[in-house]
Amino acid sequence: MAGVYINRADPLLRRASDKGYRIGWKHKYNFERGHFDEEMTYGEAKKKAEELQAKEPDKVFWPEMIMDPKFEM
C-alpha cells in the first residue's frame, strides 16, 4: 500500500528561513543511517550539519525535509 506524505516546506526552494527541516545522517562505511528529531530552519540545519561533519568525518550529515504522513479513511 502506498502512502501519501505532506512536505513541511517547499521542496523546490530552500530558503534559510524555511521551517520544517532536521539533520539526516549516514555512516560512510557501515550500513547505518538515521536522523535527529529536532525541527529547525533550513539555514540552522545546514550550519549544524557542517559542524557535525567536521566533528565526525566517518559520517555524512545533511539538512533533510520533514514529511508528515497523511491518513485518509
Secondary structure, DSSP 8 states (H G I E B T S, - for coil): ---EEEESS-SS---TT-EEEEEEEEESSSS-EEE----EEHHHHHHHHHHHHHH-TTEEEEEEE-EEEE---
